[in-house]
């Protein structure tokens, strides 16, 4: 890994770690009469966001992202590099949209544009939750077909 890309990777991992620490810490703080109003509000919004996270959706979207990454590595060549890179970036962006925006809409219900923008993400998240078994079976079938018919 080049020095610049390693630095970018470390910065991204540090940012993810800070967000994860905030998501774990903020909903669990003790609120009393001396707690500032902004911290009470941040704690309530973070608790709403954390409550909206669905483990089934996280696992399915994570497996799809992992599959997209492996597909990208196997199918990449100089003829399709730009298109395939764009497709994988869009897939990761959509996965992030499905994971994050339902929670943001729940945490900020007074923001109309955010709630409207999140309706498709909420519908997609509900679809993944309702049909998780079918999606897992389809993914397992795809992996099985790949393993059986891959070129040696």
The 8 nearest C-alpha neighbors of each residue, nearest first, counted from 0:
[[1, 5, 2, 4, 3, 6, 8, 7],
 [2, 0, 4, 3, 5, 6, 7, 8],
 [1, 3, 5, 4, 6, 0, 7, 8],
 [4, 2, 6, 5, 1, 7, 0, 8],
 [3, 5, 7, 6, 1, 2, 8, 0],
 [6, 4, 8, 2, 3, 7, 1, 9],
 [5, 7, 3, 9, 4, 8, 10, 2],
 [6, 8, 4, 10, 9, 5, 11, 3],
 [7, 9, 5, 11, 6, 10, 4, 12],
 [10, 8, 12, 6, 7, 11, 13, 5],
 [9, 11, 13, 7, 12, 8, 6, 14],
 [12, 10, 14, 8, 13, 9, 7, 15],
 [11, 13, 15, 9, 14, 10, 16, 8],
 [14, 12, 16, 10, 11, 15, 9, 17],
 [15, 13, 17, 11, 16, 12, 10, 18],
 [16, 14, 12, 18, 13, 17, 19, 11],
 [15, 17, 13, 19, 14, 18, 20, 12],
 [18, 16, 20, 14, 19, 15, 21, 13],
 [17, 19, 21, 15, 20, 16, 22, 14],
 [20, 18, 22, 16, 21, 17, 15, 23],
 [19, 21, 17, 23, 22, 18, 24, 16],
 [20, 22, 18, 24, 23, 19, 25, 17],
 [23, 21, 19, 20, 24, 25, 18, 45],
 [22, 24, 20, 21, 25, 19, 26, 27],
 [23, 25, 21, 27, 22, 26, 20, 28],
 [24, 26, 42, 27, 21, 28, 22, 23],
 [27, 25, 46, 42, 24, 45, 28, 23],
 [28, 26, 25, 24, 29, 23, 42, 46],
 [29, 27, 25, 26, 30, 24, 42, 39],
 [28, 30, 27, 31, 34, 26, 25, 39],
 [31, 29, 34, 28, 39, 32, 33, 38],
 [30, 32, 33, 34, 29, 35, 39, 28],
 [31, 33, 34, 30, 35, 36, 29, 39],
 [32, 34, 31, 35, 30, 36, 39, 29],
 [35, 33, 31, 32, 30, 36, 38, 39],
 [36, 34, 38, 37, 33, 39, 32, 40],
 [35, 37, 39, 38, 40, 34, 41, 33],
 [36, 38, 40, 39, 35, 41, 34, 42],
 [37, 39, 41, 40, 35, 36, 42, 34],
 [38, 40, 36, 42, 37, 41, 43, 35],
 [41, 39, 37, 43, 38, 42, 36, 44],
 [42, 40, 38, 44, 43, 39, 45, 37],
 [41, 43, 26, 25, 39, 45, 40, 44],
 [42, 44, 46, 40, 45, 41, 39, 47],
 [45, 43, 106, 47, 41, 46, 42, 40],
 [44, 46, 48, 42, 47, 43, 26, 41],
 [45, 47, 26, 43, 49, 44, 48, 50],
 [48, 46, 44, 50, 106, 45, 49, 43],
 [47, 49, 102, 45, 51, 46, 106, 50],
 [48, 50, 46, 51, 52, 47, 45, 22],
 [51, 49, 47, 48, 52, 46, 102, 53],
 [50, 52, 102, 48, 49, 53, 47, 101],
 [53, 51, 49, 50, 54, 102, 48, 98],
 [52, 54, 56, 55, 51, 57, 50, 128],
 [53, 55, 57, 56, 58, 52, 59, 128],
 [56, 54, 58, 57, 53, 59, 128, 131],
 [55, 57, 59, 53, 54, 58, 60, 127],
 [56, 58, 54, 60, 55, 59, 61, 53],
 [57, 59, 61, 55, 56, 60, 62, 54],
 [58, 60, 62, 56, 61, 57, 55, 63],
 [61, 59, 63, 57, 62, 58, 56, 94],
 [62, 60, 64, 58, 59, 63, 57, 65],
 [61, 63, 65, 59, 64, 60, 58, 66],
 [62, 64, 66, 60, 61, 65, 67, 59],
 [65, 63, 67, 61, 62, 66, 60, 68],
 [66, 64, 62, 68, 63, 67, 61, 69],
 [65, 67, 63, 69, 68, 64, 70, 62],
 [68, 66, 64, 70, 65, 69, 71, 63],
 [67, 69, 71, 65, 66, 70, 64, 72],
 [70, 68, 72, 66, 71, 67, 73, 65],
 [71, 69, 67, 73, 68, 72, 74, 66],
 [72, 70, 68, 69, 74, 73, 75, 67],
 [71, 73, 69, 70, 75, 74, 68, 67],
 [74, 72, 70, 71, 75, 69, 76, 68],
 [75, 73, 71, 72, 70, 76, 83, 79],
 [76, 74, 72, 71, 73, 80, 79, 77],
 [77, 75, 78, 79, 80, 74, 73, 72],
 [76, 78, 80, 79, 75, 81, 74, 83],
 [79, 77, 76, 80, 81, 75, 82, 83],
 [78, 80, 82, 77, 81, 76, 83, 75],
 [81, 79, 77, 83, 82, 76, 84, 75],
 [82, 80, 84, 83, 79, 85, 78, 77],
 [83, 81, 85, 84, 79, 80, 86, 87],
 [82, 84, 86, 80, 85, 81, 79, 87],
 [83, 85, 81, 87, 86, 82, 80, 88],
 [84, 86, 88, 82, 83, 87, 89, 81],
 [85, 87, 83, 89, 84, 88, 82, 90],
 [86, 88, 90, 84, 89, 85, 91, 83],
 [89, 87, 85, 91, 90, 86, 92, 84],
 [88, 90, 92, 86, 87, 91, 93, 85],
 [91, 89, 87, 93, 92, 88, 86, 94],
 [92, 90, 94, 88, 93, 89, 87, 95],
 [93, 91, 89, 95, 94, 90, 88, 96],
 [92, 94, 96, 90, 95, 91, 89, 97],
 [95, 93, 91, 97, 96, 92, 60, 90],
 [94, 96, 92, 98, 93, 97, 99, 91],
 [95, 97, 93, 94, 99, 98, 100, 92],
 [98, 96, 120, 94, 95, 99, 100, 93],
 [99, 97, 95, 96, 94, 100, 57, 101],
 [100, 98, 96, 102, 101, 97, 95, 103],
 [99, 101, 103, 102, 117, 96, 104, 97],
 [102, 100, 104, 121, 103, 117, 99, 120],
 [103, 101, 48, 105, 51, 100, 104, 99],
 [102, 104, 100, 106, 105, 101, 107, 48],
 [103, 105, 114, 101, 107, 102, 106, 108],
 [104, 106, 102, 103, 108, 107, 47, 101],
 [105, 107, 44, 103, 47, 48, 104, 102],
 [106, 108, 104, 109, 105, 110, 103, 44],
 [109, 107, 110, 105, 104, 106, 114, 111],
 [108, 110, 107, 111, 114, 104, 113, 106],
 [111, 109, 108, 113, 107, 112, 114, 104],
 [110, 112, 114, 113, 109, 115, 108, 116],
 [111, 113, 115, 114, 110, 116, 117, 109],
 [114, 112, 116, 115, 111, 110, 104, 117],
 [113, 115, 104, 117, 111, 116, 112, 110],
 [116, 114, 112, 117, 113, 118, 111, 119],
 [115, 117, 113, 114, 118, 112, 119, 120],
 [118, 116, 114, 120, 115, 100, 119, 101],
 [117, 119, 121, 120, 115, 116, 122, 114],
 [118, 120, 122, 121, 117, 123, 116, 97],
 [121, 119, 97, 123, 117, 118, 122, 124],
 [120, 122, 124, 118, 101, 119, 123, 125],
 [123, 121, 119, 125, 124, 120, 126, 118],
 [124, 122, 126, 120, 125, 121, 119, 127],
 [123, 125, 121, 127, 126, 122, 120, 128],
 [124, 126, 128, 122, 123, 127, 129, 121],
 [127, 125, 123, 129, 124, 128, 130, 122],
 [128, 126, 124, 130, 131, 125, 129, 56],
 [127, 129, 125, 131, 126, 130, 55, 56],
 [130, 128, 126, 127, 131, 125, 132, 124],
 [129, 131, 127, 133, 132, 128, 126, 134],
 [132, 130, 134, 127, 128, 133, 129, 135],
 [133, 131, 135, 134, 130, 136, 129, 137],
 [132, 134, 136, 130, 135, 131, 137, 138],
 [135, 133, 137, 131, 136, 132, 138, 130],
 [136, 134, 138, 132, 137, 133, 131, 139],
 [135, 137, 139, 133, 138, 134, 140, 132],
 [138, 136, 140, 134, 135, 139, 133, 141],
 [139, 137, 141, 135, 140, 136, 134, 142],
 [138, 140, 136, 142, 141, 137, 135, 143],
 [141, 139, 143, 137, 138, 142, 136, 144],
 [142, 140, 138, 144, 139, 143, 145, 137],
 [141, 143, 145, 139, 140, 144, 146, 138],
 [144, 142, 140, 146, 145, 141, 139, 147],
 [145, 143, 141, 147, 142, 146, 148, 140],
 [144, 146, 142, 149, 143, 148, 147, 141],
 [145, 147, 143, 144, 149, 148, 142, 141],
 [148, 146, 144, 145, 149, 143, 142, 150],
 [147, 149, 145, 146, 144, 150, 143, 151],
 [150, 148, 145, 146, 147, 151, 144, 143],
 [151, 149, 148, 146, 147, 145, 73, 144],
 [150, 149, 148, 146, 147, 145, 73, 144]]
